[in-house]
Amino acid sequence: MTGQAMFFTTRNKLVAALIGCSILAISPQMAGAQILEEIQVQPDSFENVIRLQFNARIQFLRAVKVGKTNTIVVYFRILQGEESTEIKSVETLKSKSFDQLPDVTATLSPQTSSVKRLTLQIGKDKQVADGRVLAGADGRSVDIIFGDTARKYQLVPDGKRYALTLLSSTSRDEVSGKVIPRELQDYDVFTSQQTREGQTFYELNLGYFATAEQAEQVRAGLLSQFPQAEISDLRKRRKAMLKAASASAKSEVTLGPRQAPVALPDVENQAAMLMPKAQEALNAANYELAIDLFNQILLLPPNHYSQDAQELIGVARERNEELAKARAEYALYLKLFPEGAGAERVRQHLAGLKAESTSTGAVRAKARRRDEPVIKTVSGSLSQYYFGGSTQTQTAFNTPTTAGTSTLSAINQSSLRTHLDLQGRYRNSDADQKLVFRDDNIVSFIKSRPSLNHVLSAYYSYKGLGNGFNATLGRQIGTSGGVLGRFDGAQLGYYFAPKWRANVVAGVPVEFPALGSDRKFWGISLDGDELTERLRGKTYYIEQSADGIQDRRAVGLELGFYDMRGSVSSLVDYDVSYSALNIGTLQGNWQTEKGGMFSFLLDYRRSPLLTTSVALYNAAVTSMSPIPTSIKQLLATNTEDQVRTWADNSSAVSKLFQAGYITPLNKTWQAGGDFNLTNTGALPGSTLSDGTVLPPTPATGNIYAYSLRAIGSGLLMANDVNVFTLSLNKGNIFNGQLLAYNNVTRLERWTLEPSLKYYQQKSDPDTHLARWTPEIHLTYLWKGNLSLEADYIYEHSTTTSPGNNEISQQHFFYVGYRWDI
């Protein structure tokens, strides 16, 4: 049975659920911006990395661990997305634990401030989060790295990572006298040795297993005969042995031949018996057996043959056409044993592999992971939240002829929001396949606002692990290659050479509410995965039409530089039909050795993105009667040049510069600051399709913001984070000051997030604003996969001007639950 067939037959329940939900969710109504896209486990072959992918370009600012808990708070800005940067609903993504990586839950709550706060929960509730969070190289992701550096190599084939140590004894006779049950005769049985506190322990092992779960199933059935049986992680064990061997080699200060590490005679004897057999298998082209025997040598305590075995296992993998693993073995050898004749031979092997890999794209197919375990999972979440809000405004006015007061009260929000997120995954040695479905349903209890239902995502994704082909079909969100929003269509890619991929994309834009125009687009792009060791890039061309005329024609370039200390990414999008720069952005983060974090951002963009379709929002168009809802209707009475002029005038230019730095002062405190300069051009007024009238927006001029920030951990309780902010804002016609405090505290199953903001502003002509905003956010983990959540915001503002005094009070809250599948 093929992987595709197996996926659909074993996941019939998931498919049924997706089809059923799709039938119910066909109303293309207004949707809130969907910021989080997916959690990728071991992306780009990094074995110790989990990546959180966004549906927008973001600027990563910082990440703070909450005491000795499994919670990390990530702060970021949204630079570009499908709609506004205001988050109006609770977004949650969850990945299940895989290999040695823990499960991760990412939660993004409703927020209106420019700096967003994302909560990551890593692993079990009582475990301490040990991952480092860094910005991704593409400007649309953050990486959680478990360990000092991101690692691509795999020391032991996935299918042979685990074994059972049935017995460990200081008596060789006791180990050799044990009989393996008949039903386990098909497994490999091998012996090994370990040295603990100067004493040799002989081990009887049974293998191999791709996952710890498979090993545990066999172990459970053997406990009556082998009560001491335990699972051995061969990858970790081999790492520890090689590290010890490297330390022994480096400690030898001699001009003579390389000395063997000090090892007990039994260890040397066993290694001496295995090495000739491994070399014989290698010479006889029995590479699988040779790899297995070299591995057994490398699982022994450091001995005379450890260094040679590490070199020869790379040779065996190279001859077995496991080129990626051969590179990893050679790289590990040079890391541990950088000098000597062996190092020179290994460097020659590596040079040969690089030459071979650049000569033909067929190498990529040969380097597939043959022992990849099959993964079949269904994950997702179901959440429901009730949102409520009200406003009361009291105005006191005093004019030469009239004095009095007026009070206006309104319930401006009352709705039940249900979000369904389902993902099915099937992965084997040939491909990684996914089915994704996300739906949002809003039941409004306010008569003037309709109930809404919309499909956010519904797509099938295929990524070939050996054939270089990838495809995504269905409703999806494009974040690169010139596709900057939700669409129905297809993206196809193919690695025609190592590290080089050609892509095509075509589809129909999807917006909520939908425009009346018939729009479609197509584009091509070229990816360079490693232009240099740490630099990747993409160049693209895209063309879009609306009712038969050109809507958008653009070329672009994306570059990303990635290092373990940080990243730099850039994007340039130029519309050749309008001869206008749509987007030009450059951002970066860099972490110092002492933990300080630099960040910077240069950003130029048209907002909204310049397309002919935005002419429909121009005041000259929205003042027509009836209001045109498509480009076709505009062309009936106007020229194409006039429509394009309206479009150009409806897209303002926004400029932003930001630079910041934050550094730890001690174990408790971090301190830093940042500077922001923004300038946004004027926009004409318009009337939206729902009748909402947007007044003209004048140009802002330069707005300067200077902020100081202090972060304290464990101030009020052991597991809390406290952020204090002072911000000074200055524009052409106003001056403002912001004082803010927010806190995150973990208490067993509870997470508390209180905050308080005070903002005051003086603007021309002689207008004063003072606003207090307290907020409390609560999360209670009821069960392992069920959590309850509530949030309440109160805003009290006073605005005074000559002859007028206005007091406004706003209440906003939501309460609900999230069930992780």
N, C-alpha and C positions, 0 to 999 in steps of 0.2 A: 504494500500500500504506500502511495506517495505521501510526502509530508503534508501536502495540501489536503489530500483526502482524509488523512488521519485527523487533521486539525478540525475539519468540519464534522466528521462523524463523532469524534469524542467531545465536541463542544456543541451538540445540537441544542442543548438547553439555552446556551448563550445566544446562539443565532435566533432562536425563537423569541427570546427576550428583546433582541435588537430589532427584529422585524415588527414585533408588537408595539414597541415604543415608537418606531418610525411612523407607523400608521396613525398613532395618536398625536404625533408632534409634527403636523404639517402646516401650521399657521405661521407664515413669515412675519411675525410682529417684532416690535422693538426689543432688542436685547441689551443688557448691560455688557460692558466690556469684559471679555474673558481674558484674564492676564496670565494665569498658569496654564501650561500646555501639557507637560508630561514629566515623569521622573524616569530617567534612563539609568539602568543598572549596568555597570561596566561599559560605558560608551567608548568608542574608538579603541577597543581592546585593552583599556586600562583596567586591570584586575582589581584595584582597590579604590575605585572612584564611583560615586553616585552623582548624577548630573540632574539639576532641576532646570527644565527648559521653559522659557517664557514665550508668550505670544506677542511680545513687543521688545523693542530695544530698551535696555535698562542700563542704569549706572549703579553698579555695586558700590556701597559706601563703607560698610563695616559689618562685622558679625561679633556677637557677644554671647558667651556661654552663661547660662543661669546657674550659678553655684555648682554644686556637685549633683546635677540632675542630667537627664537626657535631653534637655531643651537648649536650643541655640536660637537667638533672635537675630534676624538678618535685616539690615536697613538698606533701602535702595530707592532710586528715582525711576519713574517711567519716562522715557524719552520719546517713544513713538509707539503707538498701538493702533488698534482698529477703530477705537472711538475715543472718548474722553479718558483722562487719567483718574477720574473719580471711580473708586471701587464701591459698588452699590450692593453687593451680595457677598456671602461667605463662599470662598473657594477653597477646596481641599483636594489634595492629591496624596496617594499612598502607594508605596512600593513594598512588596513582600521581601523578607530576607532571602538572600541567595548566596550560595557559596559561603564565604566568610564575612559577607557584608550584611549589616543589620537592616531591618525594615525602617523606612523613613516616612513620616507623615508631615506634609507641608500645609499650613493653614494661613490664608490671607483673609482678614476680616474687613468689613466695610470701613473705608477711610477717605477723607477729603483732603488731608494735608499733602504737600508735595513730596515729603519723605515718607515712604511706605515702610510698614513693619510686617515682616513675615516670620512666622514661628515654625521651627523645625523640631520635631521630636524624633530622636534617633534611638532605635533599639527598644529594649524593655524599659518599663517605667522607672525601675530603681537602679538602672545602669547609668554611669556617667558618660556623657557624650564625648567621644575622643576624636571626632573628625575635625579637620580644618576646612574652613569655607573660604574659597577664593573666587574671583570673577572668572567666567569662561572667556575663551579667546574670541568668540563670535559676537560678544556684546549682547547676547540674548539668553545667557545662562549663568548659573553659579555651580561650581563643583565642590563636592564634599569629599575630601581626600582622607583616607584612613591610613596613616603612616606618614613618614617624612616626605616622601616623593611619590608621584604617580608612577605606577609600575606597569609595563606592558608584557614583560616576560612571564613565562610559566615554567617552573622548574620541573614539574612532574606532569605528564599528560593528564588531561582532565579525567579520562576514564580510569586512571590508576592513581588517583590522588590519595585514597584512603585504604587502609588495611586494618585487620584485626590482630592485635597482639594477644594471642590466646593464653600464653604463659610466659612469665619472666622469673628466672631463677638463677641462683649462683651455682647450681649444679647442672653441668652439661648433660649428665646421664638422665636427669629428670626430664629435660626438654626432649632429648632424642628418643625417650621411651614412650612418648605420648602417641596415641593413634587418632587419626582424623576420621570422623564419621564418614560412612560410605556415601551419604547424600551430598557431601561436600568435596568429593574427589575431583570434580571438574575445576575447582579453584586452585590457584597456585599456592603452594606451601613453601615457605622459605624461613631460614633462621637469620638472626641478626644479633648484634651485641651492643651493649651500652656500658659506659663506665660511669659509675656514680660513687663519689667519695673514695676513689681509688680502688673500687671493687668492680669486677666484671659481672654483668648480668647477661645470661643467655636467653634469647627470646625465640618463641615459636610464633610465626605469623601466617595469616591466611589472607589472600587478596585476589583480585583487587576490586575496589568499589569506586564508582564515579562520585557518589555523594555520601555524606555522613549518615543520611537517612537510610540508604541501602545497607550500609555497614551495620547500622543499629538493628535492622530487621534480622540479619543473620546472627548478630551477637545475642539477641534475646532468646533465640532457639538453642544457643550453646551454653548458657549459663549453668545448666545442671552439670555439664561435664567440665567446663572451664569457668569457674566462678570469678576468676580474676580477669577475664577477657575485657579488653578495652579498645577503643577506637584510636588508631594512630593516624595523624595527619602527616603524610610523607613529605608534603611540600615544606611544611614548617620544620620538620625534623632535618631534612636535607639542608635547608638554609642554615640552621644552627650548626650543623656539622661543618659546612663549608666556611662559615665565619670563624669557627675555631681553628680549622686548618689554615686559613689565611693568617690568623693571629700568630700561629706557631711558626709559619714560614717567615713572617716579618720580624719575629723576635730573634731569628738566627743571624748573628753578626759574624760572618765568616767569608773569606775569599775563596773557599773551596767549593766543591760541588754542593748542590742543594741537599740539605739535611732533612730527613724524614721527621714528622712530628713524633713526639714521644707517645708510643702506643703499647698496650699490653701484648704479649706474644700471641694470645689467642686471636686478637683482632687482626694482627699482621698475618697470621696463618690463614684466616678466612679470606682476607683480601687477596692474599697470594694465590689462593685456589680459584677465586672468581676472575681475576684479571686475565689469565691465559684463556679461559673459556670465552670471556667477552671479546678479546682480541681475535680469537679464532672465528667467532660468529661474525665479527666485523669484516674480516678478510674473506669469509664465505658468502658475503652479501646477505646474511641473515640479520638484517638491521633491527628488526623488532626484538629479537632475542638479545642482540648486543646492547640495545638501549636498556632493556630490563636488567641485564647483568651489571652494566655500569651504574645503574641506579642503586642496585644492592650494595655495591662498593661505597657509593656516596652516602648511603644510609648508615654505614658503620662509623664508629668514632674516628677522628682524624688519624690517618695512617700513611704509610709510605706511598700508597697508590692513589690517594685522594685527588691530588693535583692533576695527575695524568688522566684519571677517570673523568674529571670535569672537561678536559680538553677533548678526549675521545668520544664522549657522549655528544658533543657538538658535531664531530666528524660523522658519527652514525646518523644523526638527524639530517645533516646536509645530504648524505648519500641516499637517505630515505625520502628526500624531497620535502622534508618538513623545514622549509627554509626560514620561516619566521621563528620557529623554535630553535633552529641552529644559531641564528643571530643572537637570540636571547642567551643561549648557553655560552657562546663565545664572549658576549658582552659581560656576562657574569664572571667568566674566567679572568678577563682583563681587569675587572674591578677588584677581584680578590688577589690576583697574582700578576701585577702590572709589569714585572721585570723578568728577564731571563729568556732562554731559548724558546721555551714554550709560549711565552707571550708573543715573540716574533712570529712563530708559526700561526698562532691564532689570528694575529693581525692580517697575515696573508690570506687566511681563510675568509675573514670578513671582507677584505678588499675584493676577493673573487666573487663573493655573494652579491656585493653591491653592483659589480660590473654585470653579473648575470641578471640581476633584477631589473636593470635598466635596459636590457637588450630586447626583452619581449614581455608582452602583457600576459602571456600564458603562465608565467611563474606564479601569478596571483592565484590562479585556480589550483595549482599544485600545492600551494602552501595552506590549504584549508585545514581546519582543525578536525582531524580524523576521529579523535576520541571524544568529541563534544557530547556531553550528556543531553538527553532529550528533556526539555522543559515544557510542561503544560500547566498553565495557570489561568485562573479567572479572578480578577480583582476589580475593585471599584468602591463606590460609596453611594448611599442614598441619604439625602439631608432634606429637612423641612424646617423653615423658619417663618415665624410671623413677624412682620415689620409694621411698626406703628409710629405715628408722629403727628404733632400738632404745633400750631403757632398762634401766639397772641401778641398783637401789636397795639400799644396805647400811645396816642399822639396828643400832645398838648401844644396848642398854637396860640400865639398872642400877636395880633396885628393891630394897627391903629384903629381899626373899626370892629374887630371881632376877637373874642377870647373864648376858648372852650377846649374840650377834649373829645377824642373819638377812640373807640376800641374795636379792633377787628380780631376775631378768633376763627380758626379754621382747622379741621382735621385734614392734613395734606398727605397722609400716608396711612394705609390700612390694607395689607395684602398678605397672602400666604404664598411663600415661594418654595417650590420643590425642585431639587436638582438631582438628577440621576447621572452617574458616571460608571460606565462598564468598559472593561478591557479584557479581551481574551488574547492569550499569547501561546504560540507554539514555536519552539526553537529546537533545532537539531544541528547536526554538523553541516548541513547544506544551507539552511536559511533561518532567518528570524522573522516570523510572521505575526501580525497583530490585527485584531478587530477592535475598533474604538467607537463608542457611542456616548454622546453627552447631550442631555436635554434639560431645558429650563422651563418650568411652568409657573406662571404667576396668576393667582386668583385674586382679583381686586374687589375690595368691599366698598369702594367709592364709585358711585354711579357714573361720574364724569370720566373715569379712567377704565378702559376696557381690560378684561382679563387677557393674558397673553400666553402663548406657547410657542417655543421655537427650538429647533434642533441646532445645537452649537457645533457638534462634530458627528460625523458618521462615515468612517473610512476604513479601508483595508490597506495594510502596509506590508510590503515584502522587502526584505533585505537579504540578498544572497551573500553567503559567507565565503563562497568559493568561486562563483561565476561572475562577480563584479557587477551584478544587476540589482537595481532597487526600484521600487514603484510604490506610489501612494495614490489610491483611487477613492473618490467620494468627496464628501464635504469636509474641508480641512481649512487650516489657517496658514497662509504663507507668510513667512517672516524674512525671506531673503530672495535673491534672484529677481528683485524688482516686484515681487508679489507681496503686497504689504497689507493683506486683509483676508477675510474669510471668502472662500469660493467653492463652487462645485466643479470638480474636474479631476485632472490627473497630472502627476509629476513622475517622470521617468528619468533614470540615470544609469550610466554604464561606465565602468572603469576600463577605458580602452588601452591604458598603460598604467604601470604602477604609480600610484599617487595622483593620477589624472583622471577626472571624471567629466563626461559630457552629460548635460541635462536638457530636457525639454519639458515645458509645462503649458497647459492649455485649460481654459475653464471659463466659467461665468461668475462674475463677482456676486456675492451675497451680502446684502445689507438689511438692517432692520430699522425702520420700515423700508421696503424695497422701492427703488426708483422705477418709474414707468418706462424708462428707456430699455431697449434691447442692447445689452452690453456683453461683450466677450473679448477674450484676450489670448495671446500665445507668447511664448518667450523661449529663449535658449540661454544657456549659461555654461561656463567652464570652471570646474573646481580644481585647484592645486592644493592637495592635502599638505604637502611639505615642500614649499618653495625653497626653504632652508630647513634646518633641523627644527626650528621653533616658529616658522612663519607659514601661514596658510592664506589662501586667497580665493576670490571668486570674481569673475567678470560676467556681465549679462547684457542682453538686449531684450526688451519687452515692448509689445505693441497691443493697444486696446482700442476698441471701437465702440461707439454709442450711436445707435440708430443709423448706421451706415457711414458716419463721419469719424474722423480720428479723435479719440478721447485722450489717449496718452501714448507717446512714443519716447522711450527713455533708454539710456545706456547707463551702466553703473559698474562700480568696482568696490569690493569688500576685501579688507585685509585684517588679519588677526595675528598678533604675536603673543605667544604663551610661554611663560616661565614659571617655575615653582614659586617665585616671589611675587608674581603678578601677571598682568596682561595689558595689552594695548590693542584696541580695535578701531576701525574706521569704516565709513561708508560714504560714497559719493554717488548720488543719483541725479542725472542731468536729463531734462526733457528736451530733445532735439527739435520737436515740433514747435515749442514755445520759446526755444533758446533761453531756457531758464534753469537755474540750479534748484532742484526740488529739495534735496537733502545733502548736507555736508557735515559730517560729524567725526570727531576724533576724541576718544576717551581712554583713560588708563588708570590702573591701580598698581601700586608697588609697595611691598612690605619689606621693612628693614630687618636686619638680623635681630634687633631687640624688640621686634613686634610692632613698631610704628607703621602707620598706613598712610601713604600719599594717594590722593586721587585728583584727577583733573578732567575737565570736559570742555570741549569747544563744539558748539552746535549751531548750525544754520539750517533752517527749514521753512518751507511754505506750509502754512496751516490755514485751512485744510490742504491736503496734497493737491497740487495743481493738475486738474483734469478738466476737460470740457464740460463734464457733467456738473461741476460745482456752479456753473452759471445758473442752475435752477434755484440757487440760494441767494442770488443777487437781489437787492431791494427793487431794482427796476423790473425784475421778473416776478417777484412775489407780490408786487403791487398790481399786477395785471388781473383782470377779471374775465373769465375764471383763471385761477392760478395754474400755469402749465406744470405738468408733472413728468414731462419727458422732453428730450432734445428734439424729437420729431415734431412735437407741438410747437416748440420755439421756431424751428426751421420753416414752419408753414407761413409765418409772417415776418421772419427776420433772416438776414443773411448769415452764413456760417462765420464770416469775419466778426459780425456783431456779437454772436453767441460766444466766440472765443474771447472777445474783449471783456464781456461780462464775467467770464470764467476767471480771467487774469485778475480782474479787480476784486474778485471774491476770495482770493487767497492771499493772506497777509504774510509778511516776512517776519519770522521770529528768530532772534539771536540770543545765545546764552553762553556765558563763560563761567566756569566754576572751578575752584581749586581749594583743596582742604588737606588737613593733616591731623591725625590723632595718634597718640602714643601712650603706652602704659607708663605710669609713674612708679607703681609698686604693685603688689598682689591685689590691692583693693581698688585703686583709682586709675582711670585713663582720662586724659585731657587733650583737647584740641580745638580747632576752629576751622571755619571755611569762609570763603568770599564768593558771592554770586553777583553777576551783572547780567541783566536781562533787558531786552528791547523788542517790543512787538509792534508791528505796523497797524495801521487803521483798517477797519472792516466796515463795509456798509451794513445797514440794518436789513433784516429779512423776516419773512413769515414762514414758519415750518408747516409741514403738511397737517399737523394736528391743530393748527390755528395759533400756536404760540408765536408771539411777536418778539423778535430780538431787535433791540434798538441798535443804532450805529455805535461802533466801538472806536473811540479815538486812539491814535497812536500813544503808546505809553511813555515814549522817551526812555532814557536810561534809568533803570531801577537798580539801586545798589543794596546789597544785604550783607551785613557783617555778623557772623555768629560765633559764639564761644560755647563750648560743650564740655561737660564733665560727666563721666560715667563711673559710678561706684558700685561694687559688688559686695554683697553680704553686709550692707549697712544696717538695715532694719531687722532682717532675718538671715539665716544661713544661706538660703537659696533664693536670693533676689538680685535684681539688677535695677539700678536707679539712674536715670538720665536727666541732667539739668541743662537747660538751654537758655541762653540770652541772645536775642537777635535784634539788630538795629537795621531798619529799612528806610531808604530815602529815595524819593522820586521827584519829578519836577514840581508836583503840586501837593505832596504829602510827606510826612515823616511818621514812622511807626516804630513801636517797640514791642517785643514779644518776650514774655517769661513763660517757660514751660517746664513741667516736671512729669515724667511718666515712670512707671514701675512695673516690673514683672516679677511675681513671686510664685514659687512652686511649694505647695503644701500637700504632700502625699498625693491624693487624687485631684486636688484642687489646683487651678492656676488662676491667680488674681492679677489683673492689670488695671490699676487705677491711674488716672492722669488728671492734670490740671493745667489749663492755659489761661494766661491773661494777656490781652493785646489792647494797646491803645494807639490811636492815630489822630493826627491833626492834619487837616487838609484845607485847601483854599476852596471857597472863601469862608474862613473862620468856622470850620466844622470840626467837632470833636467826637470821636468814637471810643468807647470803652467796652470791652467784651470779655466776660468770664465764661470758660467752658470746662466744667468738670465732667469726667467720664469714668465709668467702671465697667470692666469686662470680666466675666466669670466663665470658667470652663470646668466641668466636673466629669472625670472619667468614671462612668458608672460601671462599665464592664470593659474587658479588653478591647472590644471593637465598637463600643457604643459610648458616645459622649454627649453631654448636655451643655448648652452654651447660651449665654445671655449677655446683653450689652445695653447700657443706658447712657444717654448724653443729654445734658442740660446746657443750654446756651442762653446767657442773659447779656443783652447789649443795650447800651444807652448812646443815642446820637443827639447831640445838641448843635444848633445853629441859630443864627439870629431869628427870633420870633418862633422857634420851633424846638420841641423836646420830644424825642421818641424813645419809648422803651419797648424792646422786643424780647419775648421769651419763646424758646423753642425746645420741645421735648422730642427725643427720638429714641426708640428702643427696638430691639429684636430679641426673640427667644426661640429656641428650637433644639433639634438634636441632629446628630450625624451618626449613621451606622456604616461602618467599614466592612465591606464584603470580604 
